Amino acid sequence: MVLAAYNAKSPQEIQSFDIEGYFEQLNLIKHLSPSRGNGLKAMVARIRETAARFA
């Protein structure tokens, strides 16, 4: 899901993309255990941090 959201986006687009809204549209977080949800959020944070270095 994260790959589908960020694939082929520039660092600037990654920074401005509303990933939380994307996850809400998919009702994704509701279907994940708390541990998996935290892991997903950690991946997103890492991607955004990396994109910020290249923006």
mmCIF entry with sequence, helices, sheets and N, C-alpha, C, O atoms, coordinates in Angstrom:
data_MODEL
# 
_entry.id   MODEL 
# 
_entity.id                         1 
_entity.type                       polymer 
_entity.pdbx_number_of_molecules   1 
# 
_entity_poly.entity_id                      1 
_entity_poly.type                           'polypeptide(L)' 
_entity_poly.nstd_linkage                   no 
_entity_poly.nstd_monomer                   no 
_entity_poly.pdbx_seq_one_letter_code       MVLAAYNAKSPQEIQSFDIEGYFEQLNLIKHLSPSRGNGLKAMVARIRETAARFA 
_entity_poly.pdbx_seq_one_letter_code_can   MVLAAYNAKSPQEIQSFDIEGYFEQLNLIKHLSPSRGNGLKAMVARIRETAARFA 
_entity_poly.pdbx_strand_id                 A 
# 
loop_
_entity_poly_seq.entity_id 
_entity_poly_seq.num 
_entity_poly_seq.mon_id 
_entity_poly_seq.hetero 
1 1  MET n 
1 2  VAL n 
1 3  LEU n 
1 4  ALA n 
1 5  ALA n 
1 6  TYR n 
1 7  ASN n 
1 8  ALA n 
1 9  LYS n 
1 10 SER n 
1 11 PRO n 
1 12 GLN n 
1 13 GLU n 
1 14 ILE n 
1 15 GLN n 
1 16 SER n 
1 17 PHE n 
1 18 ASP n 
1 19 ILE n 
1 20 GLU n 
1 21 GLY n 
1 22 TYR n 
1 23 PHE n 
1 24 GLU n 
1 25 GLN n 
1 26 LEU n 
1 27 ASN n 
1 28 LEU n 
1 29 ILE n 
1 30 LYS n 
1 31 HIS n 
1 32 LEU n 
1 33 SER n 
1 34 PRO n 
1 35 SER n 
1 36 ARG n 
1 37 GLY n 
1 38 ASN n 
1 39 GLY n 
1 40 LEU n 
1 41 LYS n 
1 42 ALA n 
1 43 MET n 
1 44 VAL n 
1 45 ALA n 
1 46 ARG n 
1 47 ILE n 
1 48 ARG n 
1 49 GLU n 
1 50 THR n 
1 51 ALA n 
1 52 ALA n 
1 53 ARG n 
1 54 PHE n 
1 55 ALA n 
# 
_struct_asym.id          A 
_struct_asym.entity_id   1 
# 
loop_
_struct_conf.conf_type_id 
_struct_conf.id 
_struct_conf.pdbx_PDB_helix_id 
_struct_conf.beg_label_comp_id 
_struct_conf.beg_label_asym_id 
_struct_conf.beg_label_seq_id 
_struct_conf.pdbx_beg_PDB_ins_code 
_struct_conf.end_label_comp_id 
_struct_conf.end_label_asym_id 
_struct_conf.end_label_seq_id 
_struct_conf.pdbx_end_PDB_ins_code 
_struct_conf.beg_auth_comp_id 
_struct_conf.beg_auth_asym_id 
_struct_conf.beg_auth_seq_id 
_struct_conf.end_auth_comp_id 
_struct_conf.end_auth_asym_id 
_struct_conf.end_auth_seq_id 
_struct_conf.pdbx_PDB_helix_class 
_struct_conf.details 
_struct_conf.pdbx_PDB_helix_length 
HELX_P HELX_P1 AA1 VAL A 2  ? TYR A 6  ? VAL A 2  TYR A 6  1 ? 5  
HELX_P HELX_P2 AA2 PRO A 11 ? SER A 16 ? PRO A 11 SER A 16 1 ? 6  
HELX_P HELX_P3 AA3 ILE A 19 ? LEU A 26 ? ILE A 19 LEU A 26 1 ? 8  
HELX_P HELX_P4 AA4 ILE A 29 ? HIS A 31 ? ILE A 29 HIS A 31 5 ? 3  
HELX_P HELX_P5 AA5 PRO A 34 ? PHE A 54 ? PRO A 34 PHE A 54 1 ? 21 
# 
_struct_conf_type.id          HELX_P 
_struct_conf_type.criteria    ? 
_struct_conf_type.reference   ? 
# 
loop_
_atom_site.group_PDB 
_atom_site.id 
_atom_site.type_symbol 
_atom_site.label_atom_id 
_atom_site.label_alt_id 
_atom_site.label_comp_id 
_atom_site.label_asym_id 
_atom_site.label_entity_id 
_atom_site.label_seq_id 
_atom_site.pdbx_PDB_ins_code 
_atom_site.Cartn_x 
_atom_site.Cartn_y 
_atom_site.Cartn_z 
_atom_site.occupancy 
_atom_site.B_iso_or_equiv 
_atom_site.pdbx_formal_charge 
_atom_site.auth_seq_id 
_atom_site.auth_comp_id 
_atom_site.auth_asym_id 
_atom_site.auth_atom_id 
_atom_site.pdbx_PDB_model_num 
ATOM 1   N N  . MET A 1 1  ? 0.829   -1.187 0.000  1.00 0.00 ? 1  MET A N  1 
ATOM 2   C CA . MET A 1 1  ? 0.000   0.000  0.000  1.00 0.00 ? 1  MET A CA 1 
ATOM 3   C C  . MET A 1 1  ? 0.875   1.253  0.000  1.00 0.00 ? 1  MET A C  1 
ATOM 4   O O  . MET A 1 1  ? 0.579   2.234  -0.683 1.00 0.00 ? 1  MET A O  1 
ATOM 5   N N  . VAL A 1 2  ? 1.947   1.202  0.772  1.00 0.00 ? 2  VAL A N  1 
ATOM 6   C CA . VAL A 1 2  ? 2.839   2.360  0.830  1.00 0.00 ? 2  VAL A CA 1 
ATOM 7   C C  . VAL A 1 2  ? 3.528   2.545  -0.515 1.00 0.00 ? 2  VAL A C  1 
ATOM 8   O O  . VAL A 1 2  ? 3.660   3.671  -0.994 1.00 0.00 ? 2  VAL A O  1 
ATOM 9   N N  . LEU A 1 3  ? 3.964   1.454  -1.124 1.00 0.00 ? 3  LEU A N  1 
ATOM 10  C CA . LEU A 1 3  ? 4.593   1.547  -2.444 1.00 0.00 ? 3  LEU A CA 1 
ATOM 11  C C  . LEU A 1 3  ? 3.623   2.140  -3.460 1.00 0.00 ? 3  LEU A C  1 
ATOM 12  O O  . LEU A 1 3  ? 4.005   2.998  -4.257 1.00 0.00 ? 3  LEU A O  1 
ATOM 13  N N  . ALA A 1 4  ? 2.385   1.692  -3.437 1.00 0.00 ? 4  ALA A N  1 
ATOM 14  C CA . ALA A 1 4  ? 1.389   2.224  -4.371 1.00 0.00 ? 4  ALA A CA 1 
ATOM 15  C C  . ALA A 1 4  ? 1.173   3.720  -4.157 1.00 0.00 ? 4  ALA A C  1 
ATOM 16  O O  . ALA A 1 4  ? 0.938   4.454  -5.116 1.00 0.00 ? 4  ALA A O  1 
ATOM 17  N N  . ALA A 1 5  ? 1.250   4.170  -2.921 1.00 0.00 ? 5  ALA A N  1 
ATOM 18  C CA . ALA A 1 5  ? 1.029   5.584  -2.607 1.00 0.00 ? 5  ALA A CA 1 
ATOM 19  C C  . ALA A 1 5  ? 2.187   6.463  -3.065 1.00 0.00 ? 5  ALA A C  1 
ATOM 20  O O  . ALA A 1 5  ? 1.976   7.578  -3.541 1.00 0.00 ? 5  ALA A O  1 
ATOM 21  N N  . TYR A 1 6  ? 3.410   5.960  -2.919 1.00 0.00 ? 6  TYR A N  1 
ATOM 22  C CA . TYR A 1 6  ? 4.588   6.795  -3.156 1.00 0.00 ? 6  TYR A CA 1 
ATOM 23  C C  . TYR A 1 6  ? 5.326   6.511  -4.456 1.00 0.00 ? 6  TYR A C  1 
ATOM 24  O O  . TYR A 1 6  ? 6.215   7.277  -4.828 1.00 0.00 ? 6  TYR A O  1 
ATOM 25  N N  . ASN A 1 7  ? 4.989   5.444  -5.152 1.00 0.00 ? 7  ASN A N  1 
ATOM 26  C CA . ASN A 1 7  ? 5.716   5.048  -6.353 1.00 0.00 ? 7  ASN A CA 1 
ATOM 27  C C  . ASN A 1 7  ? 5.751   6.171  -7.383 1.00 0.00 ? 7  ASN A C  1 
ATOM 28  O O  . ASN A 1 7  ? 4.728   6.775  -7.705 1.00 0.00 ? 7  ASN A O  1 
ATOM 29  N N  . ALA A 1 8  ? 6.949   6.434  -7.889 1.00 0.00 ? 8  ALA A N  1 
ATOM 30  C CA . ALA A 1 8  ? 7.196   7.417  -8.954 1.00 0.00 ? 8  ALA A CA 1 
ATOM 31  C C  . ALA A 1 8  ? 6.914   8.859  -8.536 1.00 0.00 ? 8  ALA A C  1 
ATOM 32  O O  . ALA A 1 8  ? 6.775   9.728  -9.396 1.00 0.00 ? 8  ALA A O  1 
ATOM 33  N N  . LYS A 1 9  ? 6.829   9.128  -7.241 1.00 0.00 ? 9  LYS A N  1 
ATOM 34  C CA . LYS A 1 9  ? 6.631   10.505 -6.780 1.00 0.00 ? 9  LYS A CA 1 
ATOM 35  C C  . LYS A 1 9  ? 7.983   11.135 -6.449 1.00 0.00 ? 9  LYS A C  1 
ATOM 36  O O  . LYS A 1 9  ? 8.906   10.458 -5.997 1.00 0.00 ? 9  LYS A O  1 
ATOM 37  N N  . SER A 1 10 ? 8.078   12.418 -6.677 1.00 0.00 ? 10 SER A N  1 
ATOM 38  C CA . SER A 1 10 ? 9.290   13.157 -6.332 1.00 0.00 ? 10 SER A CA 1 
ATOM 39  C C  . SER A 1 10 ? 9.340   13.354 -4.813 1.00 0.00 ? 10 SER A C  1 
ATOM 40  O O  . SER A 1 10 ? 8.325   13.188 -4.137 1.00 0.00 ? 10 SER A O  1 
ATOM 41  N N  . PRO A 1 11 ? 10.502  13.702 -4.277 1.00 0.00 ? 11 PRO A N  1 
ATOM 42  C CA . PRO A 1 11 ? 10.573  13.977 -2.838 1.00 0.00 ? 11 PRO A CA 1 
ATOM 43  C C  . PRO A 1 11 ? 9.581   15.052 -2.390 1.00 0.00 ? 11 PRO A C  1 
ATOM 44  O O  . PRO A 1 11 ? 9.008   14.958 -1.305 1.00 0.00 ? 11 PRO A O  1 
ATOM 45  N N  . GLN A 1 12 ? 9.381   16.064 -3.221 1.00 0.00 ? 12 GLN A N  1 
ATOM 46  C CA . GLN A 1 12 ? 8.432   17.118 -2.880 1.00 0.00 ? 12 GLN A CA 1 
ATOM 47  C C  . GLN A 1 12 ? 7.000   16.581 -2.843 1.00 0.00 ? 12 GLN A C  1 
ATOM 48  O O  . GLN A 1 12 ? 6.218   16.946 -1.965 1.00 0.00 ? 12 GLN A O  1 
ATOM 49  N N  . GLU A 1 13 ? 6.664   15.717 -3.794 1.00 0.00 ? 13 GLU A N  1 
ATOM 50  C CA . GLU A 1 13 ? 5.329   15.129 -3.827 1.00 0.00 ? 13 GLU A CA 1 
ATOM 51  C C  . GLU A 1 13 ? 5.111   14.210 -2.626 1.00 0.00 ? 13 GLU A C  1 
ATOM 52  O O  . GLU A 1 13 ? 4.013   14.166 -2.070 1.00 0.00 ? 13 GLU A O  1 
ATOM 53  N N  . ILE A 1 14 ? 6.134   13.486 -2.230 1.00 0.00 ? 14 ILE A N  1 
ATOM 54  C CA . ILE A 1 14 ? 6.040   12.618 -1.053 1.00 0.00 ? 14 ILE A CA 1 
ATOM 55  C C  . ILE A 1 14 ? 5.770   13.452 0.186  1.00 0.00 ? 14 ILE A C  1 
ATOM 56  O O  . ILE A 1 14 ? 4.939   13.085 1.016  1.00 0.00 ? 14 ILE A O  1 
ATOM 57  N N  . GLN A 1 15 ? 6.465   14.567 0.315  1.00 0.00 ? 15 GLN A N  1 
ATOM 58  C CA . GLN A 1 15 ? 6.291   15.432 1.476  1.00 0.00 ? 15 GLN A CA 1 
ATOM 59  C C  . GLN A 1 15 ? 4.874   16.016 1.542  1.00 0.00 ? 15 GLN A C  1 
ATOM 60  O O  . GLN A 1 15 ? 4.326   16.187 2.631  1.00 0.00 ? 15 GLN A O  1 
ATOM 61  N N  . SER A 1 16 ? 4.290   16.316 0.405  1.00 0.00 ? 16 SER A N  1 
ATOM 62  C CA . SER A 1 16 ? 2.982   16.969 0.405  1.00 0.00 ? 16 SER A CA 1 
ATOM 63  C C  . SER A 1 16 ? 1.818   15.980 0.318  1.00 0.00 ? 16 SER A C  1 
ATOM 64  O O  . SER A 1 16 ? 0.667   16.376 0.501  1.00 0.00 ? 16 SER A O  1 
ATOM 65  N N  . PHE A 1 17 ? 2.091   14.710 0.046  1.00 0.00 ? 17 PHE A N  1 
ATOM 66  C CA . PHE A 1 17 ? 1.030   13.713 -0.102 1.00 0.00 ? 17 PHE A CA 1 
ATOM 67  C C  . PHE A 1 17 ? 0.391   13.422 1.253  1.00 0.00 ? 17 PHE A C  1 
ATOM 68  O O  . PHE A 1 17 ? 1.092   13.218 2.244  1.00 0.00 ? 17 PHE A O  1 
ATOM 69  N N  . ASP A 1 18 ? -0.930  13.403 1.291  1.00 0.00 ? 18 ASP A N  1 
ATOM 70  C CA . ASP A 1 18 ? -1.686  13.134 2.516  1.00 0.00 ? 18 ASP A CA 1 
ATOM 71  C C  . ASP A 1 18 ? -1.841  11.623 2.692  1.00 0.00 ? 18 ASP A C  1 
ATOM 72  O O  . ASP A 1 18 ? -2.865  11.046 2.325  1.00 0.00 ? 18 ASP A O  1 
ATOM 73  N N  . ILE A 1 19 ? -0.822  10.999 3.251  1.00 0.00 ? 19 ILE A N  1 
ATOM 74  C CA . ILE A 1 19 ? -0.836  9.546  3.408  1.00 0.00 ? 19 ILE A CA 1 
ATOM 75  C C  . ILE A 1 19 ? -1.889  9.106  4.411  1.00 0.00 ? 19 ILE A C  1 
ATOM 76  O O  . ILE A 1 19 ? -2.500  8.051  4.241  1.00 0.00 ? 19 ILE A O  1 
ATOM 77  N N  . GLU A 1 20 ? -2.112  9.898  5.455  1.00 0.00 ? 20 GLU A N  1 
ATOM 78  C CA . GLU A 1 20 ? -3.146  9.551  6.433  1.00 0.00 ? 20 GLU A CA 1 
ATOM 79  C C  . GLU A 1 20 ? -4.520  9.535  5.773  1.00 0.00 ? 20 GLU A C  1 
ATOM 80  O O  . GLU A 1 20 ? -5.324  8.639  6.029  1.00 0.00 ? 20 GLU A O  1 
ATOM 81  N N  . GLY A 1 21 ? -4.790  10.520 4.929  1.00 0.00 ? 21 GLY A N  1 
ATOM 82  C CA . GLY A 1 21 ? -6.052  10.560 4.190  1.00 0.00 ? 21 GLY A CA 1 
ATOM 83  C C  . GLY A 1 21 ? -6.193  9.378  3.244  1.00 0.00 ? 21 GLY A C  1 
ATOM 84  O O  . GLY A 1 21 ? -7.281  8.827  3.081  1.00 0.00 ? 21 GLY A O  1 
ATOM 85  N N  . TYR A 1 22 ? -5.087  8.995  2.624  1.00 0.00 ? 22 TYR A N  1 
ATOM 86  C CA . TYR A 1 22 ? -5.054  7.836  1.732  1.00 0.00 ? 22 TYR A CA 1 
ATOM 87  C C  . TYR A 1 22 ? -5.413  6.572  2.506  1.00 0.00 ? 22 TYR A C  1 
ATOM 88  O O  . TYR A 1 22 ? -6.230  5.773  2.049  1.00 0.00 ? 22 TYR A O  1 
ATOM 89  N N  . PHE A 1 23 ? -4.805  6.391  3.671  1.00 0.00 ? 23 PHE A N  1 
ATOM 90  C CA . PHE A 1 23 ? -5.096  5.225  4.501  1.00 0.00 ? 23 PHE A CA 1 
ATOM 91  C C  . PHE A 1 23 ? -6.553  5.243  4.980  1.00 0.00 ? 23 PHE A C  1 
ATOM 92  O O  . PHE A 1 23 ? -7.194  4.195  5.056  1.00 0.00 ? 23 PHE A O  1 
ATOM 93  N N  . GLU A 1 24 ? -7.064  6.410  5.295  1.00 0.00 ? 24 GLU A N  1 
ATOM 94  C CA . GLU A 1 24 ? -8.466  6.523  5.725  1.00 0.00 ? 24 GLU A CA 1 
ATOM 95  C C  . GLU A 1 24 ? -9.420  6.139  4.601  1.00 0.00 ? 24 GLU A C  1 
ATOM 96  O O  . GLU A 1 24 ? -10.416 5.456  4.837  1.00 0.00 ? 24 GLU A O  1 
ATOM 97  N N  . GLN A 1 25 ? -9.122  6.572  3.389  1.00 0.00 ? 25 GLN A N  1 
ATOM 98  C CA . GLN A 1 25 ? -9.966  6.223  2.241  1.00 0.00 ? 25 GLN A CA 1 
ATOM 99  C C  . GLN A 1 25 ? -10.046 4.712  2.075  1.00 0.00 ? 25 GLN A C  1 
ATOM 100 O O  . GLN A 1 25 ? -11.090 4.173  1.709  1.00 0.00 ? 25 GLN A O  1 
ATOM 101 N N  . LEU A 1 26 ? -8.942  4.040  2.344  1.00 0.00 ? 26 LEU A N  1 
ATOM 102 C CA . LEU A 1 26 ? -8.883  2.588  2.190  1.00 0.00 ? 26 LEU A CA 1 
ATOM 103 C C  . LEU A 1 26 ? -9.356  1.839  3.434  1.00 0.00 ? 26 LEU A C  1 
ATOM 104 O O  . LEU A 1 26 ? -9.464  0.613  3.416  1.00 0.00 ? 26 LEU A O  1 
ATOM 105 N N  . ASN A 1 27 ? -9.637  2.564  4.507  1.00 0.00 ? 27 ASN A N  1 
ATOM 106 C CA . ASN A 1 27 ? -9.965  1.948  5.798  1.00 0.00 ? 27 ASN A CA 1 
ATOM 107 C C  . ASN A 1 27 ? -8.888  0.968  6.232  1.00 0.00 ? 27 ASN A C  1 
ATOM 108 O O  . ASN A 1 27 ? -9.175  -0.051 6.860  1.00 0.00 ? 27 ASN A O  1 
ATOM 109 N N  . LEU A 1 28 ? -7.656  1.285  5.892  1.00 0.00 ? 28 LEU A N  1 
ATOM 110 C CA . LEU A 1 28 ? -6.549  0.365  6.114  1.00 0.00 ? 28 LEU A CA 1 
ATOM 111 C C  . LEU A 1 28 ? -6.220  0.182  7.588  1.00 0.00 ? 28 LEU A C  1 
ATOM 112 O O  . LEU A 1 28 ? -6.082  -0.952 8.048  1.00 0.00 ? 28 LEU A O  1 
ATOM 113 N N  . ILE A 1 29 ? -6.093  1.253  8.327  1.00 0.00 ? 29 ILE A N  1 
ATOM 114 C CA . ILE A 1 29 ? -5.658  1.173  9.718  1.00 0.00 ? 29 ILE A CA 1 
ATOM 115 C C  . ILE A 1 29 ? -6.637  0.348  10.555 1.00 0.00 ? 29 ILE A C  1 
ATOM 116 O O  . ILE A 1 29 ? -6.225  -0.346 11.485 1.00 0.00 ? 29 ILE A O  1 
ATOM 117 N N  . LYS A 1 30 ? -7.913  0.419  10.233 1.00 0.00 ? 30 LYS A N  1 
ATOM 118 C CA . LYS A 1 30 ? -8.926  -0.341 10.976 1.00 0.00 ? 30 LYS A CA 1 
ATOM 119 C C  . LYS A 1 30 ? -8.732  -1.849 10.842 1.00 0.00 ? 30 LYS A C  1 
ATOM 120 O O  . LYS A 1 30 ? -9.176  -2.617 11.696 1.00 0.00 ? 30 LYS A O  1 
ATOM 121 N N  . HIS A 1 31 ? -8.069  -2.265 9.770  1.00 0.00 ? 31 HIS A N  1 
ATOM 122 C CA . HIS A 1 31 ? -7.892  -3.689 9.504  1.00 0.00 ? 31 HIS A CA 1 
ATOM 123 C C  . HIS A 1 31 ? -6.537  -4.214 9.968  1.00 0.00 ? 31 HIS A C  1 
ATOM 124 O O  . HIS A 1 31 ? -6.221  -5.384 9.752  1.00 0.00 ? 31 HIS A O  1 
ATOM 125 N N  . LEU A 1 32 ? -5.745  -3.374 10.594 1.00 0.00 ? 32 LEU A N  1 
ATOM 126 C CA . LEU A 1 32 ? -4.426  -3.793 11.061 1.00 0.00 ? 32 LEU A CA 1 
ATOM 127 C C  . LEU A 1 32 ? -4.402  -3.882 12.578 1.00 0.00 ? 32 LEU A C  1 
ATOM 128 O O  . LEU A 1 32 ? -5.093  -3.133 13.268 1.00 0.00 ? 32 LEU A O  1 
ATOM 129 N N  . SER A 1 33 ? -3.609  -4.793 13.079 1.00 0.00 ? 33 SER A N  1 
ATOM 130 C CA . SER A 1 33 ? -3.391  -4.844 14.526 1.00 0.00 ? 33 SER A CA 1 
ATOM 131 C C  . SER A 1 33 ? -2.627  -3.580 14.926 1.00 0.00 ? 33 SER A C  1 
ATOM 132 O O  . SER A 1 33 ? -1.999  -2.945 14.079 1.00 0.00 ? 33 SER A O  1 
ATOM 133 N N  . PRO A 1 34 ? -2.674  -3.214 16.190 1.00 0.00 ? 34 PRO A N  1 
ATOM 134 C CA . PRO A 1 34 ? -1.920  -2.026 16.625 1.00 0.00 ? 34 PRO A CA 1 
ATOM 135 C C  . PRO A 1 34 ? -0.428  -2.114 16.280 1.00 0.00 ? 34 PRO A C  1 
ATOM 136 O O  . PRO A 1 34 ? 0.187   -1.117 15.903 1.00 0.00 ? 34 PRO A O  1 
ATOM 137 N N  . SER A 1 35 ? 0.131   -3.286 16.409 1.00 0.00 ? 35 SER A N  1 
ATOM 138 C CA . SER A 1 35 ? 1.553   -3.465 16.102 1.00 0.00 ? 35 SER A CA 1 
ATOM 139 C C  . SER A 1 35 ? 1.834   -3.227 14.616 1.00 0.00 ? 35 SER A C  1 
ATOM 140 O O  . SER A 1 35 ? 2.797   -2.546 14.261 1.00 0.00 ? 35 SER A O  1 
ATOM 141 N N  . ARG A 1 36 ? 1.003   -3.783 13.770 1.00 0.00 ? 36 ARG A N  1 
ATOM 142 C CA . ARG A 1 36 ? 1.168   -3.594 12.318 1.00 0.00 ? 36 ARG A CA 1 
ATOM 143 C C  . ARG A 1 36 ? 0.925   -2.136 11.937 1.00 0.00 ? 36 ARG A C  1 
ATOM 144 O O  . ARG A 1 36 ? 1.629   -1.591 11.087 1.00 0.00 ? 36 ARG A O  1 
ATOM 145 N N  . GLY A 1 37 ? -0.056  -1.510 12.553 1.00 0.00 ? 37 GLY A N  1 
ATOM 146 C CA . GLY A 1 37 ? -0.328  -0.099 12.288 1.00 0.00 ? 37 GLY A CA 1 
ATOM 147 C C  . GLY A 1 37 ? 0.857   0.778  12.668 1.00 0.00 ? 37 GLY A C  1 
ATOM 148 O O  . GLY A 1 37 ? 1.202   1.712  11.944 1.00 0.00 ? 37 GLY A O  1 
ATOM 149 N N  . ASN A 1 38 ? 1.476   0.477  13.799 1.00 0.00 ? 38 ASN A N  1 
ATOM 150 C CA . ASN A 1 38 ? 2.661   1.230  14.218 1.00 0.00 ? 38 ASN A CA 1 
ATOM 151 C C  . ASN A 1 38 ? 3.816   1.004  13.261 1.00 0.00 ? 38 ASN A C  1 
ATOM 152 O O  . ASN A 1 38 ? 4.563   1.934  12.956 1.00 0.00 ? 38 ASN A O  1 
ATOM 153 N N  . GLY A 1 39 ? 3.969   -0.218 12.786 1.00 0.00 ? 39 GLY A N  1 
ATOM 154 C CA . GLY A 1 39 ? 5.021   -0.505 11.810 1.00 0.00 ? 39 GLY A CA 1 
ATOM 155 C C  . GLY A 1 39 ? 4.810   0.244  10.513 1.00 0.00 ? 39 GLY A C  1 
ATOM 156 O O  . GLY A 1 39 ? 5.758   0.763  9.923  1.00 0.00 ? 39 GLY A O  1 
ATOM 157 N N  . LEU A 1 40 ? 3.568   0.300  10.072 1.00 0.00 ? 40 LEU A N  1 
ATOM 158 C CA . LEU A 1 40 ? 3.231   1.030  8.851  1.00 0.00 ? 40 LEU A CA 1 
ATOM 159 C C  . LEU A 1 40 ? 3.557   2.518  9.017  1.00 0.00 ? 40 LEU A C  1 
ATOM 160 O O  . LEU A 1 40 ? 4.146   3.137  8.131  1.00 0.00 ? 40 LEU A O  1 
ATOM 161 N N  . LYS A 1 41 ? 3.172   3.070  10.147 1.00 0.00 ? 41 LYS A N  1 
ATOM 162 C CA . LYS A 1 41 ? 3.456   4.488  10.409 1.00 0.00 ? 41 LYS A CA 1 
ATOM 163 C C  . LYS A 1 41 ? 4.953   4.747  10.492 1.00 0.00 ? 41 LYS A C  1 
ATOM 164 O O  . LYS A 1 41 ? 5.419   5.804  10.067 1.00 0.00 ? 41 LYS A O  1 
ATOM 165 N N  . ALA A 1 42 ? 5.712   3.803  11.031 1.00 0.00 ? 42 ALA A N  1 
ATOM 166 C CA . ALA A 1 42 ? 7.167   3.952  11.111 1.00 0.00 ? 42 ALA A CA 1 
ATOM 167 C C  . ALA A 1 42 ? 7.792   3.931  9.713  1.00 0.00 ? 42 ALA A C  1 
ATOM 168 O O  . ALA A 1 42 ? 8.727   4.684  9.439  1.00 0.00 ? 42 ALA A O  1 
ATOM 169 N N  . MET A 1 43 ? 7.279   3.074  8.834  1.00 0.00 ? 43 MET A N  1 
ATOM 170 C CA . MET A 1 43 ? 7.781   3.046  7.455  1.00 0.00 ? 43 MET A CA 1 
ATOM 171 C C  . MET A 1 43 ? 7.520   4.371  6.758  1.00 0.00 ? 43 MET A C  1 
ATOM 172 O O  . MET A 1 43 ? 8.393   4.909  6.077  1.00 0.00 ? 43 MET A O  1 
ATOM 173 N N  . VAL A 1 44 ? 6.324   4.888  6.932  1.00 0.00 ? 44 VAL A N  1 
ATOM 174 C CA . VAL A 1 44 ? 5.959   6.160  6.313  1.00 0.00 ? 44 VAL A CA 1 
ATOM 175 C C  . VAL A 1 44 ? 6.851   7.277  6.845  1.00 0.00 ? 44 VAL A C  1 
ATOM 176 O O  . VAL A 1 44 ? 7.310   8.122  6.077  1.00 0.00 ? 44 VAL A O  1 
ATOM 177 N N  . ALA A 1 45 ? 7.098   7.286  8.136  1.00 0.00 ? 45 ALA A N  1 
ATOM 178 C CA . ALA A 1 45 ? 7.954   8.314  8.732  1.00 0.00 ? 45 ALA A CA 1 
ATOM 179 C C  . ALA A 1 45 ? 9.360   8.246  8.147  1.00 0.00 ? 45 ALA A C  1 
ATOM 180 O O  . ALA A 1 45 ? 9.964   9.277  7.849  1.00 0.00 ? 45 ALA A O  1 
ATOM 181 N N  . ARG A 1 46 ? 9.877   7.039  7.985  1.00 0.00 ? 46 ARG A N  1 
ATOM 182 C CA . ARG A 1 46 ? 11.223  6.876  7.430  1.00 0.00 ? 46 ARG A CA 1 
ATOM 183 C C  . ARG A 1 46 ? 11.287  7.347  5.981  1.00 0.00 ? 46 ARG A C  1 
ATOM 184 O O  . ARG A 1 46 ? 12.253  7.998  5.585  1.00 0.00 ? 46 ARG A O  1 
ATOM 185 N N  . ILE A 1 47 ? 10.279  7.028  5.197  1.00 0.00 ? 47 ILE A N  1 
ATOM 186 C CA . ILE A 1 47 ? 10.225  7.469  3.801  1.00 0.00 ? 47 ILE A CA 1 
ATOM 187 C C  . ILE A 1 47 ? 10.158  8.983  3.737  1.00 0.00 ? 47 ILE A C  1 
ATOM 188 O O  . ILE A 1 47 ? 10.845  9.599  2.922  1.00 0.00 ? 47 ILE A O  1 
ATOM 189 N N  . ARG A 1 48 ? 9.340   9.591  4.587  1.00 0.00 ? 48 ARG A N  1 
ATOM 190 C CA . ARG A 1 48 ? 9.215   11.050 4.590  1.00 0.00 ? 48 ARG A CA 1 
ATOM 191 C C  . ARG A 1 48 ? 10.516  11.720 5.026  1.00 0.00 ? 48 ARG A C  1 
ATOM 192 O O  . ARG A 1 48 ? 10.884  12.761 4.481  1.00 0.00 ? 48 ARG A O  1 
ATOM 193 N N  . GLU A 1 49 ? 11.211  11.143 5.990  1.00 0.00 ? 49 GLU A N  1 
ATOM 194 C CA . GLU A 1 49 ? 12.506  11.675 6.428  1.00 0.00 ? 49 GLU A CA 1 
ATOM 195 C C  . GLU A 1 49 ? 13.519  11.624 5.296  1.00 0.00 ? 49 GLU A C  1 
ATOM 196 O O  . GLU A 1 49 ? 14.259  12.581 5.065  1.00 0.00 ? 49 GLU A O  1 
ATOM 197 N N  . THR A 1 50 ? 13.546  10.506 4.598  1.00 0.00 ? 50 THR A N  1 
ATOM 198 C CA . THR A 1 50 ? 14.475  10.360 3.463  1.00 0.00 ? 50 THR A CA 1 
ATOM 199 C C  . THR A 1 50 ? 14.127  11.346 2.356  1.00 0.00 ? 50 THR A C  1 
ATOM 200 O O  . THR A 1 50 ? 15.021  11.968 1.782  1.00 0.00 ? 50 THR A O  1 
ATOM 201 N N  . ALA A 1 51 ? 12.841  11.500 2.049  1.00 0.00 ? 51 ALA A N  1 
ATOM 202 C CA . ALA A 1 51 ? 12.415  12.433 1.011  1.00 0.00 ? 51 ALA A CA 1 
ATOM 203 C C  . ALA A 1 51 ? 12.780  13.868 1.397  1.00 0.00 ? 51 ALA A C  1 
ATOM 204 O O  . ALA A 1 51 ? 13.144  14.672 0.538  1.00 0.00 ? 51 ALA A O  1 
ATOM 205 N N  . ALA A 1 52 ? 12.680  14.188 2.693  1.00 0.00 ? 52 ALA A N  1 
ATOM 206 C CA . ALA A 1 52 ? 13.012  15.552 3.146  1.00 0.00 ? 52 ALA A CA 1 
ATOM 207 C C  . ALA A 1 52 ? 14.484  15.873 2.883  1.00 0.00 ? 52 ALA A C  1 
ATOM 208 O O  . ALA A 1 52 ? 14.825  17.022 2.602  1.00 0.00 ? 52 ALA A O  1 
ATOM 209 N N  . ARG A 1 53 ? 15.351  14.876 2.973  1.00 0.00 ? 53 ARG A N  1 
ATOM 210 C CA . ARG A 1 53 ? 16.775  15.108 2.707  1.00 0.00 ? 53 ARG A CA 1 
ATOM 211 C C  . ARG A 1 53 ? 17.035  15.434 1.250  1.00 0.00 ? 53 ARG A C  1 
ATOM 212 O O  . ARG A 1 53 ? 18.016  16.105 0.929  1.00 0.00 ? 53 ARG A O  1 
ATOM 213 N N  . PHE A 1 54 ? 16.159  14.961 0.356  1.00 0.00 ? 54 PHE A N  1 
ATOM 214 C CA . PHE A 1 54 ? 16.356  15.168 -1.076 1.00 0.00 ? 54 PHE A CA 1 
ATOM 215 C C  . PHE A 1 54 ? 15.461  16.254 -1.653 1.00 0.00 ? 54 PHE A C  1 
ATOM 216 O O  . PHE A 1 54 ? 15.562  16.577 -2.837 1.00 0.00 ? 54 PHE A O  1 
ATOM 217 N N  . ALA A 1 55 ? 14.604  16.810 -0.843 1.00 0.00 ? 55 ALA A N  1 
ATOM 218 C CA . ALA A 1 55 ? 13.674  17.843 -1.332 1.00 0.00 ? 55 ALA A CA 1 
ATOM 219 C C  . ALA A 1 55 ? 14.372  19.174 -1.499 1.00 0.00 ? 55 ALA A C  1 
ATOM 220 O O  . ALA A 1 55 ? 13.745  20.154 -1.901 1.00 0.00 ? 55 ALA A O  1 
# 
